[in-house]
Amino acid sequence: MMYGWLWRHLPGPTWFRAVLALAAAVGVAVLCFTTVYPAIAPLMPFNDTTVGEEQ
């Protein structure tokens, strides 16, 4: 449903809509990898390991 709404609201012919949709997806992925994921990484429990810890 959301993808249909997005597709209908993109301007231009089909090939241009496909390029815009791909550019938007790449932009969201870059934004996530450069800002969102590094910001929440310290809050994730995956860094709290006990393997190899010396006593």
QUIHULIN-V557782 format. One record per residue. N is the residue number from 0. RES is the residue in one small letter. OMEGA is omega in whole degrees, 0 to 359 (NA if undefined). BURIAL is + if it has 24 or more other ideal C-beta (glycine too) atoms within 12 Angstrom, else -. Layout:
BEGIN
<<N | RES | OMEGA | BURIAL> <N | RES | OMEGA | BURIAL>>
END
This chain:
BEGIN
<<0 | m | 180 | -> <1 | m | 181 | -> <2 | y | 176 | -> <3 | g | 178 | -> <4 | w | 179 | -> <5 | l | 181 | -> <6 | w | 180 | -> <7 | r | 184 | -> <8 | h | 175 | -> <9 | l | 182 | -> <10 | p | 171 | -> <11 | g | 179 | -> <12 | p | 186 | -> <13 | t | 182 | -> <14 | w | 179 | -> <15 | f | 176 | -> <16 | r | 180 | -> <17 | a | 178 | -> <18 | v | 179 | -> <19 | l | 179 | -> <20 | a | 178 | -> <21 | l | 178 | -> <22 | a | 179 | -> <23 | a | 179 | -> <24 | a | 178 | -> <25 | v | 178 | -> <26 | g | 178 | -> <27 | v | 179 | -> <28 | a | 179 | -> <29 | v | 179 | -> <30 | l | 179 | -> <31 | c | 184 | -> <32 | f | 183 | -> <33 | t | 183 | -> <34 | t | 187 | -> <35 | v | 183 | -> <36 | y | 176 | -> <37 | p | 180 | -> <38 | a | 182 | -> <39 | i | 182 | -> <40 | a | 179 | -> <41 | p | 181 | -> <42 | l | 183 | -> <43 | m | 182 | -> <44 | p | 185 | -> <45 | f | 181 | -> <46 | n | 181 | -> <47 | d | 180 | -> <48 | t | 178 | -> <49 | t | 179 | -> <50 | v | 177 | -> <51 | g | 180 | -> <52 | e | 181 | -> <53 | e | 181 | -> <54 | q | NA | ->>
END
